[in-house]
């Protein structure tokens, strides 16, 4: 929970089938770093959705692809942030 009492949400999610990645931004000391959580969603017999961080052999291709997509998304974000920071410097 944040100071305002709201639950922190990931800045981006990627899903392929039952495999999902949540990308989190973490700020410490004026710097931001990112982490990626990959999990498998499933539905219980009672109809509730749950998350697990263990995978069957058949899931591993999707886990790998989700990790690649998360890396690509973070790299694009870093590139766009560095180019916007460079442009703030005063092109006139």
TIVO-2410 file (N, C-alpha, C; in nm, 3 decimals):
# residues 92
REC num residu      c1      c2      c3 atome chaine
REC   1      X   0.083  -0.118   0.000     N      A
REC   1      X   0.000   0.000   0.000    CA      A
REC   1      X   0.088   0.125   0.000     C      A
REC   2      X   0.046   0.225  -0.075     N      A
REC   2      X   0.118   0.351  -0.077    CA      A
REC   2      X   0.072   0.438   0.038     C      A
REC   3      X   0.132   0.556   0.050     N      A
REC   3      X   0.095   0.647   0.158    CA      A
REC   3      X  -0.051   0.689   0.150     C      A
REC   4      X  -0.106   0.695   0.031     N      A
REC   4      X  -0.245   0.736   0.015    CA      A
REC   4      X  -0.342   0.621   0.041     C      A
REC   5      X  -0.293   0.504   0.075     N      A
REC   5      X  -0.379   0.390   0.103    CA      A
REC   5      X  -0.421   0.314  -0.022     C      A
REC   6      X  -0.364   0.347  -0.136     N      A
REC   6      X  -0.397   0.277  -0.260    CA      A
REC   6      X  -0.296   0.167  -0.285     C      A
REC   7      X  -0.344   0.056  -0.339     N      A
REC   7      X  -0.255  -0.055  -0.371    CA      A
REC   7      X  -0.169  -0.017  -0.492     C      A
REC   8      X  -0.041  -0.043  -0.484     N      A
REC   8      X   0.050  -0.014  -0.594    CA      A
REC   8      X   0.019  -0.108  -0.711     C      A
REC   9      X   0.016  -0.052  -0.829     N      A
REC   9      X  -0.013  -0.128  -0.950    CA      A
REC   9      X   0.111  -0.135  -1.038     C      A
REC  10      X   0.125  -0.241  -1.117     N      A
REC  10      X   0.237  -0.247  -1.211    CA      A
REC  10      X   0.221  -0.139  -1.317     C      A
REC  11      X   0.333  -0.095  -1.374     N      A
REC  11      X   0.326   0.008  -1.478    CA      A
REC  11      X   0.290  -0.051  -1.613     C      A
REC  12      X   0.305  -0.183  -1.627     N      A
REC  12      X   0.271  -0.248  -1.753    CA      A
REC  12      X   0.250  -0.397  -1.728     C      A
REC  13      X   0.160  -0.458  -1.806     N      A
REC  13      X   0.138  -0.603  -1.799    CA      A
REC  13      X   0.144  -0.660  -1.940     C      A
REC  14      X   0.194  -0.782  -1.949     N      A
REC  14      X   0.202  -0.854  -2.076    CA      A
REC  14      X   0.145  -0.993  -2.050     C      A
REC  15      X   0.058  -1.040  -2.139     N      A
REC  15      X  -0.002  -1.172  -2.119    CA      A
REC  15      X   0.001  -1.252  -2.249     C      A
REC  16      X   0.034  -1.379  -2.234     N      A
REC  16      X   0.026  -1.477  -2.344    CA      A
REC  16      X  -0.033  -1.603  -2.284     C      A
REC  17      X  -0.156  -1.631  -2.320     N      A
REC  17      X  -0.224  -1.746  -2.261    CA      A
REC  17      X  -0.240  -1.727  -2.112     C      A
REC  18      X  -0.202  -1.827  -2.035     N      A
REC  18      X  -0.216  -1.819  -1.889    CA      A
REC  18      X  -0.093  -1.758  -1.822     C      A
REC  19      X   0.010  -1.725  -1.901     N      A
REC  19      X   0.133  -1.668  -1.845    CA      A
REC  19      X   0.127  -1.516  -1.855     C      A
REC  20      X   0.160  -1.449  -1.746     N      A
REC  20      X   0.152  -1.304  -1.741    CA      A
REC  20      X   0.276  -1.247  -1.675     C      A
REC  21      X   0.317  -1.129  -1.721     N      A
REC  21      X   0.428  -1.056  -1.659    CA      A
REC  21      X   0.376  -0.922  -1.611     C      A
REC  22      X   0.416  -0.883  -1.494     N      A
REC  22      X   0.387  -0.750  -1.440    CA      A
REC  22      X   0.520  -0.678  -1.425     C      A
REC  23      X   0.527  -0.556  -1.479     N      A
REC  23      X   0.649  -0.475  -1.470    CA      A
REC  23      X   0.625  -0.367  -1.366     C      A
REC  24      X   0.714  -0.360  -1.271     N      A
REC  24      X   0.702  -0.268  -1.157    CA      A
REC  24      X   0.811  -0.162  -1.162     C      A
REC  25      X   0.775  -0.040  -1.130     N      A
REC  25      X   0.872   0.069  -1.115    CA      A
REC  25      X   0.896   0.087  -0.965     C      A
REC  26      X   1.021   0.097  -0.927     N      A
REC  26      X   1.060   0.113  -0.787    CA      A
REC  26      X   1.151   0.235  -0.776     C      A
REC  27      X   1.113   0.330  -0.693     N      A
REC  27      X   1.192   0.452  -0.676    CA      A
REC  27      X   1.262   0.449  -0.541     C      A
REC  28      X   1.393   0.473  -0.545     N      A
REC  28      X   1.474   0.480  -0.424    CA      A
REC  28      X   1.580   0.587  -0.443     C      A
REC  29      X   1.590   0.678  -0.350     N      A
REC  29      X   1.694   0.779  -0.353    CA      A
REC  29      X   1.695   0.862  -0.480     C      A
REC  30      X   1.579   0.891  -0.533     N      A
REC  30      X   1.570   0.973  -0.653    CA      A
REC  30      X   1.596   0.899  -0.783     C      A
REC  31      X   1.621   0.769  -0.776     N      A
REC  31      X   1.643   0.688  -0.895    CA      A
REC  31      X   1.532   0.584  -0.907     C      A
REC  32      X   1.500   0.548  -1.030     N      A
REC  32      X   1.397   0.448  -1.054    CA      A
REC  32      X   1.460   0.325  -1.117     C      A
REC  33      X   1.424   0.208  -1.066     N      A
REC  33      X   1.467   0.082  -1.124    CA      A
REC  33      X   1.343  -0.003  -1.143     C      A
REC  34      X   1.355  -0.105  -1.226     N      A
REC  34      X   1.238  -0.183  -1.264    CA      A
REC  34      X   1.259  -0.331  -1.232     C      A
REC  35      X   1.149  -0.398  -1.203     N      A
REC  35      X   1.153  -0.542  -1.182    CA      A
REC  35      X   1.036  -0.605  -1.257     C      A
REC  36      X   1.052  -0.732  -1.290     N      A
REC  36      X   0.951  -0.804  -1.366    CA      A
REC  36      X   0.912  -0.929  -1.288     C      A
REC  37      X   0.783  -0.946  -1.270     N      A
REC  37      X   0.729  -1.064  -1.203    CA      A
REC  37      X   0.655  -1.146  -1.308     C      A
REC  38      X   0.691  -1.272  -1.325     N      A
REC  38      X   0.625  -1.360  -1.421    CA      A
REC  38      X   0.551  -1.468  -1.344     C      A
REC  39      X   0.426  -1.490  -1.378     N      A
REC  39      X   0.345  -1.588  -1.308    CA      A
REC  39      X   0.245  -1.653  -1.402     C      A
REC  40      X   0.192  -1.764  -1.356     N      A
REC  40      X   0.089  -1.839  -1.429    CA      A
REC  40      X  -0.043  -1.821  -1.357     C      A
REC  41      X  -0.145  -1.781  -1.431     N      A
REC  41      X  -0.279  -1.764  -1.372    CA      A
REC  41      X  -0.360  -1.891  -1.396     C      A
REC  42      X  -0.437  -1.929  -1.296     N      A
REC  42      X  -0.525  -2.045  -1.311    CA      A
REC  42      X  -0.652  -2.022  -1.231     C      A
REC  43      X  -0.754  -2.098  -1.265     N      A
REC  43      X  -0.884  -2.085  -1.199    CA      A
REC  43      X  -0.907  -2.208  -1.112     C      A
REC  44      X  -0.946  -2.186  -0.987     N      A
REC  44      X  -0.972  -2.296  -0.896    CA      A
REC  44      X  -1.109  -2.357  -0.926     C      A
REC  45      X  -1.137  -2.471  -0.864     N      A
REC  45      X  -1.268  -2.534  -0.881    CA      A
REC  45      X  -1.381  -2.445  -0.830     C      A
REC  46      X  -1.349  -2.354  -0.738     N      A
REC  46      X  -1.448  -2.261  -0.684    CA      A
REC  46      X  -1.464  -2.137  -0.774     C      A
REC  47      X  -1.390  -2.131  -0.883     N      A
REC  47      X  -1.402  -2.020  -0.977    CA      A
REC  47      X  -1.316  -1.899  -0.944     C      A
REC  48      X  -1.227  -1.912  -0.846     N      A
REC  48      X  -1.138  -1.802  -0.809    CA      A
REC  48      X  -1.009  -1.810  -0.891     C      A
REC  49      X  -0.959  -1.693  -0.931     N      A
REC  49      X  -0.832  -1.688  -1.003    CA      A
REC  49      X  -0.717  -1.679  -0.903     C      A
REC  50      X  -0.613  -1.756  -0.929     N      A
REC  50      X  -0.494  -1.757  -0.845    CA      A
REC  50      X  -0.371  -1.743  -0.934     C      A
REC  51      X  -0.258  -1.717  -0.870     N      A
REC  51      X  -0.131  -1.705  -0.941    CA      A
REC  51      X  -0.032  -1.805  -0.883     C      A
REC  52      X   0.050  -1.862  -0.972     N      A
REC  52      X   0.154  -1.955  -0.930    CA      A
REC  52      X   0.283  -1.916  -1.002     C      A
REC  53      X   0.395  -1.947  -0.940     N      A
REC  53      X   0.523  -1.919  -1.003    CA      A
REC  53      X   0.601  -2.048  -1.031     C      A
REC  54      X   0.526  -2.152  -1.058     N      A
REC  54      X   0.586  -2.277  -1.107    CA      A
REC  54      X   0.520  -2.308  -1.241     C      A
REC  55      X   0.596  -2.375  -1.329     N      A
REC  55      X   0.552  -2.391  -1.467    CA      A
REC  55      X   0.571  -2.534  -1.513     C      A
REC  56      X   0.477  -2.579  -1.594     N      A
REC  56      X   0.489  -2.709  -1.660    CA      A
REC  56      X   0.581  -2.693  -1.781     C      A
REC  57      X   0.630  -2.803  -1.831     N      A
REC  57      X   0.716  -2.801  -1.948    CA      A
REC  57      X   0.650  -2.725  -2.062     C      A
REC  58      X   0.522  -2.744  -2.083     N      A
REC  58      X   0.450  -2.678  -2.191    CA      A
REC  58      X   0.443  -2.527  -2.173     C      A
REC  59      X   0.459  -2.476  -2.051     N      A
REC  59      X   0.453  -2.332  -2.024    CA      A
REC  59      X   0.584  -2.260  -2.054     C      A
REC  60      X   0.693  -2.332  -2.059     N      A
REC  60      X   0.825  -2.269  -2.063    CA      A
REC  60      X   0.848  -2.185  -2.188     C      A
REC  61      X   0.792  -2.223  -2.302     N      A
REC  61      X   0.806  -2.142  -2.422    CA      A
REC  61      X   0.739  -2.006  -2.400     C      A
REC  62      X   0.621  -2.006  -2.340     N      A
REC  62      X   0.551  -1.880  -2.313    CA      A
REC  62      X   0.624  -1.796  -2.208     C      A
REC  63      X   0.680  -1.861  -2.107     N      A
REC  63      X   0.757  -1.789  -2.005    CA      A
REC  63      X   0.876  -1.719  -2.071     C      A
REC  64      X   0.945  -1.790  -2.159     N      A
REC  64      X   1.059  -1.733  -2.229    CA      A
REC  64      X   1.016  -1.614  -2.315     C      A
REC  65      X   0.907  -1.629  -2.389     N      A
REC  65      X   0.861  -1.521  -2.476    CA      A
REC  65      X   0.814  -1.401  -2.394     C      A
REC  66      X   0.748  -1.424  -2.284     N      A
REC  66      X   0.703  -1.315  -2.196    CA      A
REC  66      X   0.825  -1.238  -2.144     C      A
REC  67      X   0.930  -1.309  -2.105     N      A
REC  67      X   1.052  -1.243  -2.057    CA      A
REC  67      X   1.114  -1.158  -2.167     C      A
REC  68      X   1.117  -1.209  -2.290     N      A
REC  68      X   1.169  -1.131  -2.403    CA      A
REC  68      X   1.086  -1.006  -2.427     C      A
REC  69      X   0.953  -1.020  -2.424     N      A
REC  69      X   0.864  -0.905  -2.446    CA      A
REC  69      X   0.881  -0.800  -2.336     C      A
REC  70      X   0.899  -0.845  -2.212     N      A
REC  70      X   0.920  -0.752  -2.102    CA      A
REC  70      X   1.051  -0.676  -2.121     C      A
REC  71      X   1.157  -0.748  -2.161     N      A
REC  71      X   1.285  -0.683  -2.186    CA      A
REC  71      X   1.273  -0.581  -2.299     C      A
REC  72      X   1.205  -0.617  -2.408     N      A
REC  72      X   1.186  -0.524  -2.519    CA      A
REC  72      X   1.109  -0.400  -2.475     C      A
REC  73      X   1.004  -0.419  -2.395     N      A
REC  73      X   0.924  -0.306  -2.348    CA      A
REC  73      X   1.009  -0.213  -2.261     C      A
REC  74      X   1.087  -0.270  -2.171     N      A
REC  74      X   1.173  -0.189  -2.084    CA      A
REC  74      X   1.281  -0.116  -2.163     C      A
REC  75      X   1.337  -0.181  -2.265     N      A
REC  75      X   1.437  -0.115  -2.348    CA      A
REC  75      X   1.377   0.001  -2.426     C      A
REC  76      X   1.258  -0.018  -2.483     N      A
REC  76      X   1.190   0.092  -2.554    CA      A
REC  76      X   1.161   0.208  -2.460     C      A
REC  77      X   1.119   0.176  -2.338     N      A
REC  77      X   1.090   0.280  -2.238    CA      A
REC  77      X   1.217   0.358  -2.205     C      A
REC  78      X   1.327   0.286  -2.184     N      A
REC  78      X   1.454   0.352  -2.152    CA      A
REC  78      X   1.499   0.441  -2.267     C      A
REC  79      X   1.486   0.394  -2.391     N      A
REC  79      X   1.525   0.474  -2.507    CA      A
REC  79      X   1.440   0.600  -2.519     C      A
REC  80      X   1.309   0.587  -2.498     N      A
REC  80      X   1.222   0.705  -2.511    CA      A
REC  80      X   1.249   0.804  -2.398     C      A
REC  81      X   1.280   0.754  -2.278     N      A
REC  81      X   1.310   0.844  -2.167    CA      A
REC  81      X   1.443   0.915  -2.188     C      A
REC  82      X   1.543   0.845  -2.242     N      A
REC  82      X   1.672   0.909  -2.263    CA      A
REC  82      X   1.664   1.011  -2.376     C      A
REC  83      X   1.584   0.983  -2.480     N      A
REC  83      X   1.572   1.081  -2.588    CA      A
REC  83      X   1.489   1.202  -2.544     C      A
REC  84      X   1.389   1.183  -2.459     N      A
REC  84      X   1.312   1.298  -2.410    CA      A
REC  84      X   1.395   1.381  -2.314     C      A
REC  85      X   1.483   1.318  -2.236     N      A
REC  85      X   1.572   1.392  -2.146    CA      A
REC  85      X   1.672   1.474  -2.228     C      A
REC  86      X   1.722   1.416  -2.335     N      A
REC  86      X   1.817   1.488  -2.422    CA      A
REC  86      X   1.748   1.608  -2.487     C      A
REC  87      X   1.623   1.593  -2.526     N      A
REC  87      X   1.550   1.702  -2.589    CA      A
REC  87      X   1.514   1.813  -2.491     C      A
REC  88      X   1.505   1.782  -2.363     N      A
REC  88      X   1.476   1.885  -2.263    CA      A
REC  88      X   1.592   1.982  -2.248     C      A
REC  89      X   1.711   1.941  -2.288     N      A
REC  89      X   1.830   2.019  -2.269    CA      A
REC  89      X   1.834   2.151  -2.346     C      A
REC  90      X   1.743   2.170  -2.438     N      A
REC  90      X   1.738   2.302  -2.498    CA      A
REC  90      X   1.761   2.307  -2.648     C      A
REC  91      X   1.699   2.218  -2.722     N      A
REC  91      X   1.699   2.238  -2.866    CA      A
REC  91      X   1.611   2.357  -2.894     C      A
REC  92      X   1.661   2.452  -2.974     N      A
REC  92      X   1.583   2.573  -2.998    CA      A
REC  92      X   1.558   2.595  -3.141     C      A
***
